[in-house]
Amino acid sequence: MLRQRTSLVLESIINEKNNADTIDKVDENLLNMSKPKSYSGKDNVEVQYNKQFESMCMLITQTIGVNAKQMTVFEYYTAIEQIKKQSPKRK
């Protein structure tokens, strides 16, 4: 759809053709493709992100015995990658 929109915009510029209605329809389709995330309520995106972070900190602490909250960002993500490599593959 993005390619279609780009083609329509370029065609309207090059050929001085009015594609505004078609471009608007493509824009509407693009906007409707993804569901907006909720940033309010008890189970919003920020709360989910914080829960996942706390869960990963606990896993890192249990696995390698280091307080994950005192790690640098690089150390934190390296630890996650190492844990993924060491964990058994799920089928």
The first five atom37 places (N, CA, C, CB, O) and aatype in JSON, in Angstrom:
{
  "aatype": [12, 10, 1, 5, 1, 16, 15, 10, 19, 10, 6, 15, 9, 9, 2, 6, 11, 2, 2, 0, 3, 16, 9, 3, 11, 19, 3, 6, 2, 10, 10, 2, 12, 15, 11, 14, 11, 15, 18, 15, 7, 11, 3, 2, 19, 6, 19, 5, 18, 2, 11, 5, 13, 6, 15, 12, 4, 12, 10, 9, 16, 5, 16, 9, 7, 19, 2, 0, 11, 5, 12, 16, 19, 13, 6, 18, 18, 16, 0, 9, 6, 5, 9, 11, 11, 5, 15, 14, 11, 1, 11],
  "atom_mask": [
    [1, 1, 1, 1, 1],
    [1, 1, 1, 1, 1],
    [1, 1, 1, 1, 1],
    [1, 1, 1, 1, 1],
    [1, 1, 1, 1, 1],
    [1, 1, 1, 1, 1],
    [1, 1, 1, 1, 1],
    [1, 1, 1, 1, 1],
    [1, 1, 1, 1, 1],
    [1, 1, 1, 1, 1],
    [1, 1, 1, 1, 1],
    [1, 1, 1, 1, 1],
    [1, 1, 1, 1, 1],
    [1, 1, 1, 1, 1],
    [1, 1, 1, 1, 1],
    [1, 1, 1, 1, 1],
    [1, 1, 1, 1, 1],
    [1, 1, 1, 1, 1],
    [1, 1, 1, 1, 1],
    [1, 1, 1, 1, 1],
    [1, 1, 1, 1, 1],
    [1, 1, 1, 1, 1],
    [1, 1, 1, 1, 1],
    [1, 1, 1, 1, 1],
    [1, 1, 1, 1, 1],
    [1, 1, 1, 1, 1],
    [1, 1, 1, 1, 1],
    [1, 1, 1, 1, 1],
    [1, 1, 1, 1, 1],
    [1, 1, 1, 1, 1],
    [1, 1, 1, 1, 1],
    [1, 1, 1, 1, 1],
    [1, 1, 1, 1, 1],
    [1, 1, 1, 1, 1],
    [1, 1, 1, 1, 1],
    [1, 1, 1, 1, 1],
    [1, 1, 1, 1, 1],
    [1, 1, 1, 1, 1],
    [1, 1, 1, 1, 1],
    [1, 1, 1, 1, 1],
    [1, 1, 1, 0, 1],
    [1, 1, 1, 1, 1],
    [1, 1, 1, 1, 1],
    [1, 1, 1, 1, 1],
    [1, 1, 1, 1, 1],
    [1, 1, 1, 1, 1],
    [1, 1, 1, 1, 1],
    [1, 1, 1, 1, 1],
    [1, 1, 1, 1, 1],
    [1, 1, 1, 1, 1],
    [1, 1, 1, 1, 1],
    [1, 1, 1, 1, 1],
    [1, 1, 1, 1, 1],
    [1, 1, 1, 1, 1],
    [1, 1, 1, 1, 1],
    [1, 1, 1, 1, 1],
    [1, 1, 1, 1, 1],
    [1, 1, 1, 1, 1],
    [1, 1, 1, 1, 1],
    [1, 1, 1, 1, 1],
    [1, 1, 1, 1, 1],
    [1, 1, 1, 1, 1],
    [1, 1, 1, 1, 1],
    [1, 1, 1, 1, 1],
    [1, 1, 1, 0, 1],
    [1, 1, 1, 1, 1],
    [1, 1, 1, 1, 1],
    [1, 1, 1, 1, 1],
    [1, 1, 1, 1, 1],
    [1, 1, 1, 1, 1],
    [1, 1, 1, 1, 1],
    [1, 1, 1, 1, 1],
    [1, 1, 1, 1, 1],
    [1, 1, 1, 1, 1],
    [1, 1, 1, 1, 1],
    [1, 1, 1, 1, 1],
    [1, 1, 1, 1, 1],
    [1, 1, 1, 1, 1],
    [1, 1, 1, 1, 1],
    [1, 1, 1, 1, 1],
    [1, 1, 1, 1, 1],
    [1, 1, 1, 1, 1],
    [1, 1, 1, 1, 1],
    [1, 1, 1, 1, 1],
    [1, 1, 1, 1, 1],
    [1, 1, 1, 1, 1],
    [1, 1, 1, 1, 1],
    [1, 1, 1, 1, 1],
    [1, 1, 1, 1, 1],
    [1, 1, 1, 1, 1],
    [1, 1, 1, 1, 1]
  ],
  "atom_positions": [
    [[0.81, -1.2, 0.0], [0.0, 0.0, 0.0], [0.85, 1.27, 0.0], [-0.92, 0.0, 1.2], [0.5, 2.27, -0.61]],
    [[1.98, 1.2, 0.69], [2.85, 2.36, 0.73], [3.4, 2.65, -0.66], [3.99, 2.15, 1.73], [3.54, 3.81, -1.06]],
    [[3.72, 1.59, -1.38], [4.21, 1.76, -2.75], [3.12, 2.38, -3.64], [4.66, 0.39, -3.33], [3.4, 3.24, -4.47]],
    [[1.88, 1.93, -3.44], [0.77, 2.49, -4.2], [0.61, 3.98, -3.91], [-0.54, 1.73, -3.87], [0.41, 4.78, -4.81]],
    [[0.69, 4.33, -2.63], [0.56, 5.74, -2.24], [1.67, 6.58, -2.86], [0.57, 5.88, -0.71], [1.42, 7.67, -3.38]],
    [[2.89, 6.06, -2.78], [4.03, 6.79, -3.35], [3.86, 6.98, -4.85], [5.34, 6.05, -3.07], [4.14, 8.06, -5.37]],
    [[3.41, 5.94, -5.52], [3.19, 6.05, -6.97], [2.13, 7.1, -7.29], [2.76, 4.69, -7.55], [2.28, 7.88, -8.23]],
    [[1.07, 7.12, -6.51], [0.01, 8.1, -6.74], [0.52, 9.53, -6.51], [-1.19, 7.82, -5.82], [0.19, 10.44, -7.28]],
    [[1.3, 9.72, -5.47], [1.85, 11.06, -5.19], [2.79, 11.5, -6.31], [2.59, 11.07, -3.82], [2.72, 12.63, -6.79]],
    [[3.66, 10.58, -6.72], [4.59, 10.92, -7.81], [3.85, 11.2, -9.12], [5.61, 9.79, -8.01], [4.21, 12.12, -9.86]],
    [[2.84, 10.41, -9.4], [2.04, 10.63, -10.61], [1.36, 11.99, -10.58], [0.99, 9.52, -10.77], [1.29, 12.68, -11.59]],
    [[0.85, 12.37, -9.42], [0.19, 13.68, -9.32], [1.19, 14.82, -9.49], [-0.53, 13.82, -7.98], [0.84, 15.88, -10.02]],
    [[2.43, 14.62, -9.06], [3.45, 15.65, -9.23], [3.92, 15.72, -10.68], [4.66, 15.38, -8.3], [3.98, 16.8, -11.26]],
    [[4.23, 14.57, -11.25], [4.79, 14.53, -12.61], [3.77, 14.91, -13.66], [5.34, 13.15, -12.91], [4.05, 15.72, -14.54]],
    [[2.59, 14.33, -13.57], [1.56, 14.54, -14.6], [0.55, 15.61, -14.23], [0.83, 13.25, -14.86], [-0.42, 15.84, -14.96]],
    [[0.77, 16.27, -13.1], [-0.16, 17.29, -12.6], [-1.59, 16.76, -12.58], [-0.08, 18.55, -13.46], [-2.53, 17.45, -12.98]],
    [[-1.72, 15.53, -12.11], [-3.01, 14.86, -12.01], [-3.48, 14.91, -10.56], [-2.92, 13.38, -12.52], [-2.68, 14.75, -9.64]],
    [[-4.77, 15.14, -10.35], [-5.31, 15.24, -9.01], [-5.7, 13.84, -8.5], [-6.53, 16.19, -8.98], [-6.74, 13.3, -8.88]],
    [[-4.84, 13.27, -7.64], [-5.09, 11.95, -7.06], [-5.44, 12.05, -5.58], [-3.88, 11.05, -7.26], [-5.31, 11.06, -4.85]],
    [[-5.86, 13.2, -5.14], [-6.08, 13.43, -3.7], [-7.07, 12.45, -3.1], [-6.56, 14.86, -3.47], [-6.84, 11.94, -2.0]],
    [[-8.18, 12.19, -3.79], [-9.19, 11.27, -3.24], [-8.64, 9.86, -3.09], [-10.43, 11.25, -4.15], [-8.86, 9.21, -2.07]],
    [[-7.92, 9.39, -4.09], [-7.35, 8.04, -4.04], [-6.27, 7.96, -2.97], [-6.77, 7.65, -5.41], [-6.19, 6.96, -2.25]],
    [[-5.45, 9.0, -2.87], [-4.4, 9.03, -1.84], [-5.04, 9.02, -0.45], [-3.51, 10.29, -2.02], [-4.53, 8.34, 0.45]],
    [[-6.13, 9.75, -0.27], [-6.83, 9.76, 1.02], [-7.35, 8.37, 1.38], [-7.98, 10.76, 0.99], [-7.29, 7.97, 2.54]],
    [[-7.87, 7.64, 0.4], [-8.37, 6.28, 0.65], [-7.22, 5.34, 1.05], [-9.09, 5.74, -0.61], [-7.37, 4.52, 1.95]],
    [[-6.1, 5.48, 0.37], [-4.93, 4.66, 0.72], [-4.44, 5.02, 2.12], [-3.79, 4.86, -0.32], [-4.1, 4.14, 2.9]],
    [[-4.42, 6.31, 2.44], [-4.02, 6.75, 3.78], [-4.94, 6.15, 4.84], [-4.04, 8.3, 3.87], [-4.47, 5.69, 5.88]],
    [[-6.22, 6.16, 4.58], [-7.19, 5.61, 5.52], [-6.95, 4.11, 5.73], [-8.62, 5.86, 5.03], [-7.01, 3.61, 6.85]],
    [[-6.69, 3.4, 4.63], [-6.4, 1.96, 4.74], [-5.13, 1.71, 5.55], [-6.26, 1.33, 3.34], [-5.08, 0.79, 6.36]],
    [[-4.1, 2.53, 5.32], [-2.86, 2.38, 6.07], [-3.07, 2.62, 7.57], [-1.8, 3.35, 5.53], [-2.53, 1.9, 8.4]],
    [[-3.86, 3.63, 7.89], [-4.11, 3.94, 9.29], [-4.94, 2.87, 9.98], [-4.81, 5.28, 9.4], [-4.8, 2.66, 11.19]],
    [[-5.79, 2.19, 9.24], [-6.64, 1.15, 9.81], [-5.95, -0.2, 9.92], [-7.89, 1.01, 8.99], [-6.53, -1.15, 10.45]],
    [[-4.73, -0.31, 9.42], [-4.03, -1.58, 9.43], [-3.55, -1.98, 10.83], [-2.85, -1.53, 8.5], [-3.46, -3.17, 11.13]],
    [[-3.23, -1.03, 11.67], [-2.74, -1.36, 13.01], [-3.66, -0.79, 14.07], [-1.31, -0.84, 13.2], [-4.18, 0.32, 13.96]],
    [[-3.84, -1.58, 15.1], [-4.69, -1.16, 16.21], [-3.89, -0.24, 17.14], [-5.25, -2.4, 16.99], [-2.76, -0.58, 17.5]],
    [[-4.44, 0.89, 17.52], [-3.7, 1.79, 18.42], [-3.53, 1.15, 19.8], [-4.44, 3.14, 18.56], [-4.39, 0.4, 20.26]],
    [[-2.42, 1.45, 20.44], [-2.13, 0.9, 21.77], [-2.76, 1.78, 22.83], [-0.61, 0.78, 22.0], [-2.89, 2.99, 22.68]],
    [[-3.15, 1.14, 23.91], [-3.79, 1.85, 25.01], [-2.74, 2.36, 25.99], [-4.8, 0.94, 25.74], [-1.9, 1.59, 26.46]],
    [[-2.78, 3.64, 26.29], [-1.86, 4.23, 27.24], [-2.58, 4.65, 28.52], [-1.15, 5.43, 26.62], [-2.05, 5.42, 29.32]],
    [[-3.79, 4.15, 28.7], [-4.53, 4.45, 29.93], [-5.15, 3.15, 30.44], [-5.61, 5.54, 29.69], [-5.29, 2.19, 29.69]],
    [[-5.52, 3.15, 31.69], [-6.12, 1.97, 32.28], [-5.09, 1.13, 33.02], [0.0, 0.0, 0.0], [-3.9, 1.45, 33.02]],
    [[-5.57, 0.05, 33.65], [-4.68, -0.74, 34.49], [-3.74, -1.66, 33.71], [-5.49, -1.56, 35.44], [-2.72, -2.08, 34.26]],
    [[-4.06, -1.97, 32.47], [-3.21, -2.88, 31.69], [-2.7, -2.18, 30.42], [-3.99, -4.15, 31.31], [-2.73, -2.75, 29.33]],
    [[-2.24, -0.94, 30.58], [-1.8, -0.18, 29.42], [-0.4, -0.6, 28.98], [-1.82, 1.32, 29.73], [0.23, -1.43, 29.64]],
    [[0.07, -0.05, 27.9], [1.35, -0.42, 27.3], [2.51, -0.18, 28.27], [1.57, 0.36, 26.02], [3.42, -1.0, 28.36]],
    [[2.48, 0.94, 28.97], [3.57, 1.26, 29.9], [3.64, 0.25, 31.04], [3.4, 2.67, 30.46], [4.72, -0.17, 31.45]],
    [[2.48, -0.14, 31.56], [2.43, -1.13, 32.64], [2.97, -2.47, 32.14], [0.98, -1.29, 33.19], [3.75, -3.12, 32.83]],
    [[2.56, -2.88, 30.95], [3.05, -4.13, 30.37], [4.56, -4.09, 30.18], [2.35, -4.42, 29.02], [5.25, -5.06, 30.49]],
    [[5.08, -2.98, 29.69], [6.51, -2.83, 29.49], [7.26, -2.94, 30.81], [6.82, -1.48, 28.82], [8.28, -3.62, 30.89]],
    [[6.75, -2.28, 31.86], [7.39, -2.34, 33.17], [7.36, -3.74, 33.75], [6.7, -1.37, 34.13], [8.34, -4.18, 34.36]],
    [[6.25, -4.46, 33.57], [6.16, -5.84, 34.05], [7.18, -6.73, 33.33], [4.74, -6.39, 33.84], [7.83, -7.56, 33.96]],
    [[7.3, -6.55, 32.03], [8.27, -7.35, 31.27], [9.69, -7.03, 31.72], [8.11, -7.09, 29.75], [10.52, -7.94, 31.83]],
    [[9.99, -5.77, 31.97], [11.31, -5.38, 32.43], [11.62, -6.02, 33.78], [11.42, -3.85, 32.52], [12.7, -6.57, 33.97]],
    [[10.67, -5.94, 34.71], [10.87, -6.52, 36.04], [11.05, -8.04, 35.95], [9.68, -6.19, 36.97], [11.88, -8.61, 36.65]],
    [[10.29, -8.66, 35.09], [10.39, -10.11, 34.89], [11.76, -10.49, 34.34], [9.3, -10.6, 33.95], [12.36, -11.47, 34.78]],
    [[12.25, -9.71, 33.38], [13.58, -9.98, 32.81], [14.68, -9.73, 33.84], [13.83, -9.11, 31.57], [15.66, -10.47, 33.88]],
    [[14.52, -8.71, 34.68], [15.5, -8.45, 35.73], [15.57, -9.63, 36.69], [15.15, -7.16, 36.5], [16.66, -10.03, 37.1]],
    [[14.42, -10.18, 37.05], [14.4, -11.33, 37.95], [15.07, -12.54, 37.29], [12.95, -11.67, 38.35], [15.82, -13.26, 37.94]],
    [[14.8, -12.76, 36.01], [15.4, -13.88, 35.3], [16.91, -13.74, 35.22], [14.82, -13.98, 33.89], [17.64, -14.7, 35.45]],
    [[17.39, -12.55, 34.91], [18.83, -12.31, 34.84], [19.47, -12.54, 36.21], [19.13, -10.87, 34.34], [20.52, -13.18, 36.31]],
    [[18.85, -12.02, 37.26], [19.39, -12.18, 38.61], [19.43, -13.65, 39.0], [18.55, -11.39, 39.62], [20.42, -14.1, 39.59]],
    [[18.38, -14.41, 38.69], [18.35, -15.83, 39.01], [19.36, -16.62, 38.2], [16.96, -16.39, 38.77], [19.97, -17.56, 38.7]],
    [[19.55, -16.25, 36.95], [20.4, -17.02, 36.05], [21.87, -16.74, 36.26], [20.03, -16.73, 34.63], [22.67, -17.67, 36.35]],
    [[22.24, -15.46, 36.33], [23.68, -15.15, 36.41], [24.1, -14.55, 37.76], [24.06, -14.2, 35.3], [25.27, -14.27, 37.97]],
    [[23.14, -14.35, 38.65], [23.46, -13.89, 40.0], [23.93, -12.46, 40.12], [0.0, 0.0, 0.0], [24.64, -12.11, 41.06]],
    [[23.54, -11.61, 39.18], [23.92, -10.2, 39.21], [22.64, -9.37, 39.23], [24.82, -9.82, 37.97], [21.66, -9.71, 38.57]],
    [[22.65, -8.28, 39.99], [21.49, -7.4, 40.04], [21.35, -6.68, 38.7], [21.61, -6.38, 41.22], [22.14, -5.8, 38.38]],
    [[20.34, -7.07, 37.93], [20.16, -6.53, 36.59], [19.88, -5.03, 36.59], [19.03, -7.25, 35.9], [20.19, -4.34, 35.61]],
    [[19.31, -4.52, 37.66], [18.98, -3.09, 37.72], [20.23, -2.22, 37.86], [18.04, -2.83, 38.87], [20.16, -1.0, 37.67]],
    [[21.35, -2.82, 38.2], [22.58, -2.06, 38.31], [23.46, -2.23, 37.07], [23.35, -2.49, 39.55], [24.58, -1.72, 37.02]],
    [[22.96, -2.94, 36.08], [23.71, -3.16, 34.84], [23.54, -1.96, 33.9], [23.25, -4.45, 34.14], [22.58, -1.2, 34.01]],
    [[24.5, -1.82, 32.99], [24.31, -0.86, 31.92], [23.34, -1.46, 30.91], [25.68, -0.49, 31.23], [23.05, -2.65, 30.97]],
    [[22.84, -0.65, 30.01], [21.92, -1.14, 28.98], [22.59, -2.23, 28.15], [21.45, 0.01, 28.08], [21.97, -3.25, 27.84]],
    [[23.85, -2.01, 27.79], [24.59, -3.0, 26.99], [24.73, -4.31, 27.75], [25.98, -2.45, 26.63], [24.52, -5.38, 27.17]],
    [[25.07, -4.25, 29.02], [25.21, -5.46, 29.83], [23.87, -6.19, 29.95], [25.75, -5.11, 31.23], [23.82, -7.42, 29.87]],
    [[22.8, -5.43, 30.13], [21.47, -6.0, 30.28], [21.08, -6.8, 29.03], [20.43, -4.88, 30.54], [20.68, -7.96, 29.13]],
    [[21.21, -6.19, 27.85], [20.82, -6.87, 26.62], [21.78, -8.01, 26.27], [20.76, -5.89, 25.48], [21.36, -9.0, 25.67]],
    [[23.05, -7.88, 26.62], [23.99, -8.98, 26.41], [23.61, -10.17, 27.29], [25.44, -8.52, 26.72], [23.67, -11.31, 26.84]],
    [[23.22, -9.9, 28.52], [22.8, -10.97, 29.42], [21.56, -11.68, 28.87], [22.51, -10.41, 30.83], [21.47, -12.9, 28.93]],
    [[20.61, -10.92, 28.35], [19.41, -11.52, 27.76], [19.78, -12.42, 26.59], [18.42, -10.42, 27.3], [19.26, -13.53, 26.47]],
    [[20.67, -11.95, 25.73], [21.09, -12.75, 24.57], [21.78, -14.04, 25.02], [22.02, -11.94, 23.67], [21.55, -15.1, 24.44]],
    [[22.62, -13.96, 26.04], [23.32, -15.15, 26.54], [22.33, -16.14, 27.14], [24.37, -14.75, 27.59], [22.47, -17.35, 26.95]],
    [[21.33, -15.66, 27.86], [20.32, -16.53, 28.44], [19.53, -17.22, 27.33], [19.37, -15.73, 29.35], [19.23, -18.41, 27.43]],
    [[19.2, -16.48, 26.27], [18.48, -17.08, 25.13], [19.31, -18.18, 24.48], [18.13, -16.01, 24.09], [18.78, -19.23, 24.13]],
    [[20.61, -17.95, 24.32], [21.49, -18.94, 23.7], [21.6, -20.2, 24.56], [22.88, -18.35, 23.46], [21.69, -21.31, 24.03]],
    [[21.59, -20.03, 25.87], [21.77, -21.16, 26.76], [20.48, -21.93, 27.03], [22.35, -20.69, 28.06], [20.53, -23.08, 27.45]],
    [[19.35, -21.3, 26.79], [18.08, -21.97, 27.09], [17.78, -23.01, 26.02], [16.91, -20.95, 27.19], [18.14, -22.82, 24.86]],
    [[17.12, -24.11, 26.4], [16.79, -25.15, 25.42], [15.79, -24.63, 24.39], [16.22, -26.4, 26.12], [14.92, -23.83, 24.71]],
    [[15.93, -25.09, 23.17], [15.05, -24.67, 22.08], [13.65, -25.23, 22.32], [15.6, -25.14, 20.71], [13.49, -26.4, 22.68]],
    [[12.64, -24.39, 22.11], [11.24, -24.83, 22.22], [10.72, -25.2, 20.85], [10.36, -23.72, 22.85], [11.04, -24.55, 19.86]],
    [[9.93, -26.25, 20.82], [9.36, -26.69, 19.53], [7.92, -26.29, 19.42], [9.48, -28.2, 19.37], [7.27, -26.58, 18.41]]
  ]
}
